[in-house]
Amino acid sequence: MFSRNDPNSASNQGFGGYLMKLKRKQNALLSQWNNRWFSVQGSTLKWYSSKESTEPSGSVDLGQVTAISEFENGTSGSYRYD
């Protein structure tokens, strides 16, 4: 049986994997896609420079996302959130 206070519960473990993240530059022509480790814990999506990193490079509260749409300049399967 899992509970919220149990550090081994499924809700606390979250899940993760590699995704591509667009590294935006001032000059749109220099923007590039980078492979990043992502994890979801609760309602927070975090990304790291590598799977071994202990501190996230950034995060998004998924509860605040209002829309997900296909990225206009991306390849098939590229999405952005608002």
C-alpha positions as CSV (number, residue, x, y, z in Angstrom):
1,M,0.0,0.0,0.0
2,F,1.3,3.4,-0.9
3,S,0.8,6.7,1.0
4,R,1.9,10.3,0.4
5,N,4.3,10.2,3.3
6,D,6.0,7.0,2.1
7,P,9.2,8.0,0.2
8,N,8.9,4.8,-1.8
9,S,5.3,5.5,-2.9
10,A,4.6,5.7,-6.6
11,S,3.5,9.4,-6.3
12,N,6.8,10.4,-4.7
13,Q,9.0,8.4,-7.1
14,G,7.8,10.2,-10.2
15,F,9.3,9.2,-13.5
16,G,11.9,10.5,-16.0
17,G,13.6,10.1,-19.3
18,Y,15.4,11.9,-22.1
19,L,13.6,14.5,-24.1
20,M,14.8,17.2,-26.6
21,K,14.7,20.8,-25.3
22,L,15.1,23.9,-27.5
23,K,17.9,26.1,-26.3
24,R,16.7,29.5,-27.3
25,K,19.2,32.2,-28.3
26,Q,18.7,35.9,-29.1
27,N,19.3,35.0,-32.7
28,A,16.7,32.5,-33.7
29,L,19.0,31.0,-36.3
30,L,21.4,29.9,-33.6
31,S,18.7,28.1,-31.5
32,Q,19.4,24.4,-31.2
33,W,17.8,21.2,-29.8
34,N,19.6,19.6,-26.9
35,N,19.1,16.2,-25.3
36,R,18.1,16.7,-21.6
37,W,17.1,14.5,-18.7
38,F,13.5,15.3,-17.5
39,S,11.7,14.1,-14.5
40,V,8.1,14.6,-13.3
41,Q,7.5,14.6,-9.6
42,G,4.0,15.5,-8.5
43,S,2.9,18.3,-10.8
44,T,6.4,19.6,-11.5
45,L,8.4,19.0,-14.6
46,K,12.2,19.4,-14.1
47,W,15.0,19.3,-16.5
48,Y,18.7,18.6,-15.9
49,S,21.8,18.9,-18.1
50,S,22.4,15.1,-17.6
51,K,20.8,12.1,-15.8
52,E,23.6,12.3,-13.1
53,S,22.9,16.0,-12.3
54,T,21.5,16.6,-8.9
55,E,20.3,20.2,-9.4
56,P,17.7,20.9,-12.1
57,S,18.5,23.5,-14.8
58,G,14.9,24.6,-14.7
59,S,11.3,23.5,-13.9
60,V,7.7,24.1,-14.8
61,D,4.6,23.7,-12.6
62,L,2.4,21.7,-14.9
63,G,-0.6,22.9,-12.9
64,Q,0.0,26.3,-14.4
65,V,0.1,25.1,-18.1
66,T,-2.9,26.3,-19.9
67,A,-2.3,24.9,-23.4
68,I,0.0,22.5,-25.3
69,S,0.5,23.1,-29.0
70,E,2.6,21.8,-31.9
71,F,5.8,23.9,-32.2
72,E,5.6,25.9,-35.4
73,N,9.3,25.5,-36.5
74,G,9.9,22.0,-35.0
75,T,9.9,18.6,-36.6
76,S,7.0,16.3,-36.2
77,G,6.4,15.5,-32.5
78,S,7.7,18.9,-31.3
79,Y,5.4,20.7,-28.8
80,R,5.4,23.8,-26.7
81,Y,3.4,24.7,-23.6
82,D,1.8,28.0,-22.6
